[in-house]
Amino acid sequence: MSIFNVLSMIGGLCLFLFGMSIMGEALERRAGNSLKGVLAKMTTNRFAGFLTGCAVTAVIQSSSATTVMVVGFVNSGLMNLRQAINVIMGANVGTTITSWILSLSGINSSNVWIRLLKPSSFTPVLALVGIILFMFCKKSQKKDIGIILLGFATLMFGMETMSSSVSVLADVPEFQQLFIMFKNPFLGLLVGAVLTGIIQSSSASVGILQALAITGQVSIGAAIPIIMGQNIGTCITALISSIGANKNAKRTAFVHLIFNVAGSLAVLILFCIWKYGFNPAVLDTPANAFSIAVFHTVFNFLCVLILMPNAKLLEKLAVTVIKDNKNSSQDKEILDERLLPTPTLALQQCYSVAMKMAGCSVRAINKSIDCITKYSESDAEQIRKDEEKCDKLEDAIGTYLVALSSMKMGDRESEQAASLLKMIGDLERISDHAVNILSASQELRSKGYSFTEDAVRELEVLTDATKEIIEITFNALDKGDIDAASKIQPLEQVIDILKEKLRTHHIKRMQQGLCTIEAGFVWSDLLTDLERVSDHCSNIAGCLIEASHHNLSIHENQRNIAESNDNFVNLFYQYKTKYSIK
């Protein structure tokens, strides 16, 4: 083997790994919204989780990427350990699709139609289409499709280059002796694990093995243990990703390791019994890309069949080995940076945390309103805690979204990130107004101020309207309900009118000597804070509506359109009647 063959092999390997990497990244971005829907179905049962893992991995062409995402989900509280186990099992099966695609390179036939199935025949066309989409299209979606096609063409070209450069090894005695040595199952297992651990991709290591098989020196008996070892080596990525994660995330990575090690050892025992007990001649026959793909698939299915019934045992083992720290609180849910490379899933995580923030904000404002008439020290303490938590969550989500903006995102994901960044600001301000209302209530109580019966009755109308707009906003945000969001703006305008009426009425009461000026200052503060809460609700509704139209620069236009809409007018008069004062 000459130096030029070595250089050609290295170049082919580099192109192969690079093509697989950029194709996988682009697939993750483009499949993001689909992944969100698929991952939402994983909670139903173990088979749904298994199929989810299969589907996601088949789409993004990487079990390592899927497992890292799963570790991130568990770490951020979006998935529990049992769900993760089922998805991991499915990921191991889904990754076999890559070996089947690569096996097409071994097609040999004089038939024109069959030869067209060979990647070397159609990848130039894919590369041409890909480069046109990438260079001449402005939309990120089409550019990503172009990158996917270019990535696939690159990895297949790298595969062809590797295969042609190593073909000369068929006549090298040292190479023949090397693979005779690998016929030792335990040595083959170790080699497969180390190689995959280094390149952190079982799909890539299987592809390399398929390329080496073209020499005819790789027997089926040597290939099988190497494939088993590749499943163990791929665990290194999940183990690295779990560093610094919470206990459940570490358990997820541990389950991935135990599943692959236990599955490999179980099948290795069966293989040794078959090999040394029956000494089948088939094990000495040369392997090819197709036979490697077959065994890769059969092996992963066998592992799942053996271990899926024992998923609960794997979970218990992980909990036993990685114990919770005594006298310590549960790990806090955090925004996991492992999901940043997949923007849609990272945004889903952000929305989940934002809903927790919204829950704190809603609880704070409702309790502060109750404190106006029924002050409670425990409620006051809870309001302060909720406001402080909202501040921390806003900082965490905002920082995470800034980090996410540096990643490659599609237009839709960019819009969602910008919209969410606006909404968390409004949620935080609502909690601030809750503290302001609490302060006003405390001032009334400490200084002995009081309102007239008419003022209390009028204030109750305004607080009821505020509670309703808060409830509608929370439900619209939680469910992404645009119809609910469209009900917020007419109610907000009714609250604006109420505020001015209540301010005018209170001025008249002060002029008549029915209310003090000092109490009037507190009254004005209360009205302002309640009205501002409705403004922030309107802002959130505007963001939801704008996001549904994929345009973040039409806030005022949306309002103008809404106000001229018959439905808006009808809702406005319904709310005006419901919250009327004399």
N, C-alpha and C positions, 0 to 999 in steps of 0.2 A: 504493500500500500504506500503510494507516494505522498509527499508532503502536500501536493495539490489535492489529493483525495481527502486528506485530513482537513485542509482548509475548506473544501467544499462541504464536508460533513458538518463542520462547525457553523458555517454560514447557513446551511439548511436548518440546523437545530435552532439557531437564533431566529430565523424567519418564522419557523414553526411556533416557537414560544411567543414571539411578538404578535403574530397573527392571532393566536388563540387568546392572548391577553386583550388586544384592542377589540376583537369581535365580542368577547364576553362582556366588556365594559359597555359597549354600545347596545348589546342585547339587554343588559340590565336597565339602561336608561329608557329604551323604547318599550320594554315590557313592563315598565314600572306600574302603570295604571292597571294592567292586567294582573300583575303580581298582587296588587292591593286587594283585588276581588278574590283571587285564588286563595290568598293567605287568610282572608276573612272566613273561609269555609272550613278551616282546619280544626275548629273547635267542636265539630259535630261528633266524630268518633275516631277510633284508631285508624280505620281504613281511609277516612277522609284525609287525615293527617298524612298517611303514607302516600296517597295519590297526590296530595299537595306537594310533598317533597319531590316526588317523581316529576311532576309537571314543571315546577319552578326550575329544577336542575336541568331538565331537558331543554328548557328555553334559554337559560343563561349559560349552559354548557360548562358548569363548574360546581361540583359538589362542595368544594372548599368554600366558594362564595356563599352558597346556600347555608352551610353550617355556620359561617361567620355571621350571616344575617340572623340566624336562629339564636345564636349566643347573644347578639345585640337585642333581639326582641325579649328574651328572657331577662336580660340585665335591666331593661327599661320597663319591665312589668307588663308588656303587651302579650306575653305568652307564658304559660306555666311549663314546668319541667316535663310533665307527662305528654303534653302536646308536642314539645320539642323532640322527644324521643321518637315519636311516630314520623315526624317530618325528616329527621336524620336518616331513619331507615329508608324512607322513600328517596332521599337524595342519593344514597348509595346505588340504588337501582337506576335512577334517572341519569346518572353520569355515564352509564354504559352506551348511551346513544352516540357519544363521541366516537367510540371505538368502531361502531357500525358505519358511521360516515367515513372514517379513515380507511375502513376495509374496502371501500369502493376503489381505492387506488390499486388494488390487486386484480382488478378485472382484466382478463385477457381473452380476446375473441376477435375473429375476422369480420363478424357481423357489425355493420355500421351502426345500427340502433343500439346494440349492446355496448359498443365502444363509446357511444355518446354518454353513457352512464358513468364512465370513468372521469374522475375529477380533472385530470389533465386535459380532457376534451372540452369541458364546459366552463372551467374556472376562468379562462381568458375572457369569455363573454361576461361573466359576473364581474370580473375586474374592470372591464370597460364601462359597464353600467354603473359600477360603484364609483369610479373616478369622475364620471360625468355628474352624478348626483352630489358628490362631495365638493367638487370645484365650482359648479355652476348654479346650484340651488342655494337659496338664502334661508329657507326654513330649516330649523334644527332637526325636525323629524326626518326630512329627506336626507339631510347630511348624515344622520345616524344610520339610516338604511344604507347609505353609500359606504360608511365605515364598516358596517357588518359584512357587506359583500367584499370589500377590499381585505378585511381581516380574514375571511374564509379563504379567499384566493391566495393570500399570503401564506397561511398555514398549510394549505394543500401544496403550494409551490415548494415550501420548505420541506414538506413530507417527501415529495418527489425527489428533491435534491439530496436529502439524506439517504433515501433508498438507493439512488443511482451511485452515490459516493461510497456506500458501504458494501455494494454488491461485489467489489473486488476482494472483500474479506473472506469470501467463500473458499478461496484457495490458500488462505494463510493458516498454517498449522497451529500457530499460537492461539488464534481465534477459535479454532475448532476445539482445542484443549480447554479453553476458557469455558465454553458452554457445556463441555463434558463435565467439568467441575460443578457447574450450576445444577447438574442433575441431582445433586444432594438437596433434598427438599428444604432443609433448614437453612442452608447457605443461600439458596434461591430466595427464600422468604426474607432473609436479612438484606440481600442486595436490593430487592424490590422496595423494601421499607426505606432504606438509606437513600436510594435514588429519588424516590418520590418525596421524601422529607426535604431533600436539597432543593428541588424545583417546585415543591409545594403544589403539585397538581397530579392527581392520579390519571386524569385524562391525557396529560402530556406524556407521562411516563409510559402509559399503554401505547401511545402513538410511537414513541421511540422504540419500544419493543416490537411493534408491528413493522417498523422500518428495518430493524435488524433481522427480522424473520425472512426478509427477501434473500438473504445469503444462503438460506437452506440449512444453516448450521444450528439453528435454534429448534430443538426438538420440543414436542408437546410436553414431554415430561419435565423439561427445564423451564418452559414458559409458565406452566400452571403455578408453581410455588412463587415465582416472581410476581405474578398477578396478585396472589394472596398478600404478599408483602407490600404491594402498592397501596392496598386498602389501609394498612397500618400506617404507612408513611404519610398519607394524606391528612392524618389527625393532627399533625404538627401545626397546621394553620389555625385550627380551632383552639388548640392549646395556647398558642401565642396570643390569639385575640382575647382569651379569657383573663389574661394578666391584668390585674387592677379592676376586674369586674366584681360583681357581688357574688354571694355564695351560690345562688341558683344558676348563674351564668357559668361559674366554674364547674358545677355539677353537670351542666349540659355538655361542656367540652369533655368532661371525664366520661360521661355516658357514651359519647362519640368514640372515644378511645377504647373503652371496654367492649363496646359493640363490635368494633372492627377487629380487635385483638381476639376476643372470644370466638367470633365468627370465623376468622382465619385459622385459629388453632383447631376448631371443631372440624372444619373442612379439610385441614391438613392431616388430621388423624384419619379421616375417611380416605384421603388420597394415599397415605402411607399404607393403609390396609390393602387398598386396591393395587398399589404399585408392588409392594413386597409379598403380598399374599397370592396375587394372581399373575404378576409380571406380564401385563398385557403388551403386545407388540406395538399397539398404537402409540404408546408413550415414546417410542424411539423414532417415530415418523416425524419429518420436518413440519414445524408449525408454519402457518401463513397468517396474513392479516385477518382473514375470515374466521379461522379456528380460534384465534386469540379473542376476537370479538364475541364469539359464541361462549367460550369459557368465562370470559369477564362477566357476561350477563348471567350465565347459569350460577356462577359462584356467588354473585351478589343476591340473587333470588334465594339461594340455599341459606345464606346467612340470615335473611329476613325470615324465612320459614322456620328456622331453628330458634331465633331469638325473639320474634314478635310476640309469641305467647308468654314470654318471660319479661315483657316490658316493665311490669310492676316490680319484678325482682331487680332489674337494672336501676330503677328509680330508688328503691330502698337501699341498694348498695351505694349509690352515689351520695345519698343523704347520710349514710353511716360513715363513709370515708371522709366526706367533706361536711363536718358538723358546724352547726350554728355556734357562734361565740356565746358563751354564757354571760349573763348579766349585760347583754348588749341589745340594743333595739334592732328591729328588722332593717335590712338594707333599704335605703331610700330609692325610690324610682328616679332615675336620671335620664337625661337625653344622651343616648349612646352614640359615640362618634363612629362606631363600627358600621352604622347605617348611612353615614354621609355619602359613600360612593353610590348609593341607590337613593336618589333624591325623593322619589315618590314615597318610599317606605320611611325615610327620615321625616318627611312632612307629616305622614300618618302618625308617627311618634309624637311630633310637635303638637298636632291637634289633640292627641290624647292628653298630653300634659296641659294644654291650653284649656281643655274642658275641666280639668281639676282646678285650674285657676279661676275659671268661670264659676264653678261651684262655690269656691271660697268667696268670690265677689258677691254672688247672689245671696249667700247666707249672711254675709256682713251687712248688706244694705237692708235686708228684711229685718234682721235683729235690731239694727239701728232705728228703723221706723217704729218698731214695737217699743223701743226704749223711750220714745217721745212721751207716751202715756203710761207705760209700765216699765219703769227703769229697773234693771237687774244688774248687779255687779258682775255676776257670772257671764251674762250676755255681753257686757261691756268688755270683759277680758277676752271673750271669744272674738269679738269684732276686731280688737287690736291684733290678735294673733292671725286672723284671716287677712287683715291688711298687710301685715308683715310678710306673710307667706306669698301674697300676691306680688309684692315687691320683688321677692327672691325669684319667683317663677318667671316674672317678666324679664329679669336680668338673664336668667338661664336660657329661656326661649330665644330672646333677642340675640344673645351671644352665639347660640347654636345656629340660628338662621343666617347670621353674618358669615359663620364658617361654611354653611351650606351654599351660600351665594358664590363662594370661590370654586365650587365644583361645577362640572358641566351639567347644566340643566336645560330641559326643554322650555319652550315658551310658556306652556301651561304651568309647569312647576314654578317658574319664576314669578308668575302672576300669583299663584297660591302663597308663595313665601312672602311676597310683598303685602298681600291682603292680610295674612296672619300677623305680620309685624305691626300693621295698623291696629288690628283688633285687640291684641294683647295690651296695647297702650290704653285703649278705651276701657278694658276690663280693670286695669290697674287704677285708673282714675275713678271708676265707680267705687272701688274699695276705699279710696281716699275720701270721697264724699260721704261714705258710711261713717268714717271716723269724724268728719266734720259735723254730721247730724248728731252723732253721739256726744260730741263736745257741747253742741247747742242744748241737748237734753240735760246734760250735767249742769250747765249754767242755769237753766230753768229751775232745776232741783236745788242747787246750792244757794241761789240768791232768792229763792222763794217767789219767782215770777210765775204768773199764770195767765192763761188766755180765757177769753169769754166763751160762753157756751156756743155762740155762733161761730167763733173762730175755730174752736175744736171740731165742730161739725164740718166746717169748710175744709179744714186741714185733713180730715179723715177722707174726704172725697179725693183730694189730691194724692194722698198716700196710697189709697186703693188703686188709683190709676197708675201710679208709679210701680206698685207691686205687679200689676198686670203686664205692664210693658217690659219689666224685668223678666217675668215668666215667659212671655212670648219670645223675647230675645234669646234666652237660654235654650229653649226648645228648638228655635230656628238654627242656632249655632250647633247644637248637639246633633240634629238630624240633617243639617244642610238643607232645611226646608225653605225654599224661596217663597212659597205661598204665605208661610207664617211671617217671613221677613217683610213681605209687602204690607202687612197689617201694622207694622211698627210706626211708619212715618205718619199716617193719619192720627194715631194716638198721641204721638209726640207733639203734633200741632195743637191737639186738644189740651194737652198739659201746658203748653206755652200760654194758651188763652186763659186757662185756669189760674196760672201763676199771676198774671196781670190782674185778673179779677180779684184774687185774694189779697193782693197788695193794695189795690184801690179800696176794697172794703175795710181793710185794717186801718188805712189812713183815716177813713171816715170815723171809725170807732175811736181812734186816738183824738180826733177833733171833737168828738162828743164826750171825751173824758172817760170812756169805757175801758181804755187800755193804756198802759204807761208807755212812755217813749222807750225805756229800757227793754221792755218785753217786745216792743216793736222791732228793735234791732235784731233780737233773736229770731223773731218771726221772719224777717227779711232774709236772714241767713238760711233758715230752713227752706224757704221757698226757692231760693237760688240753688241750693244743693240738690233738691228734688228735681228741679227743672233741668239742671246740668246732667243728672243721671239719665233722664230721658234723651238728652242730646247724644250722650255716648251710646245709648241703645240704638238710636237712629244711625249713628256712624257705623256700628257693627252691622246693622241691616244693610246699609249702603254697600259695605265691603262684600257681603254675601251675594247681593244682587249683581254687583259689578263683576265679581269673580265668575258668576254664572254666564256672563256675557263676554268673558275673556278680555275685559278692558278695565284698567284701573284708573282711567282718566275721565270718567264720565259721571262722577258723583252728582254734580249739580244737574246735569242733563237728566239723569235718572229721576231726580226729585221733580224736575219740571214735568217730565213725561207722566210721572205718577200722579201729580196734582191735577192733571188734565184728564186723568183716566176716570171713567164712571165708577169703577170699583173703589177707587180711592175716595171719591166724593161720598159714596154710600157708606163706607166705613167711617169716614170722618163724622158724618151726621149721626151714625149709630153711637159712636163713642161720646160725641157731644151731648147726646140725649142721656146716655148712661151716667155720665159724670157732670151733670148740670147742677148749678147752685143758683139760688135766687139772689 
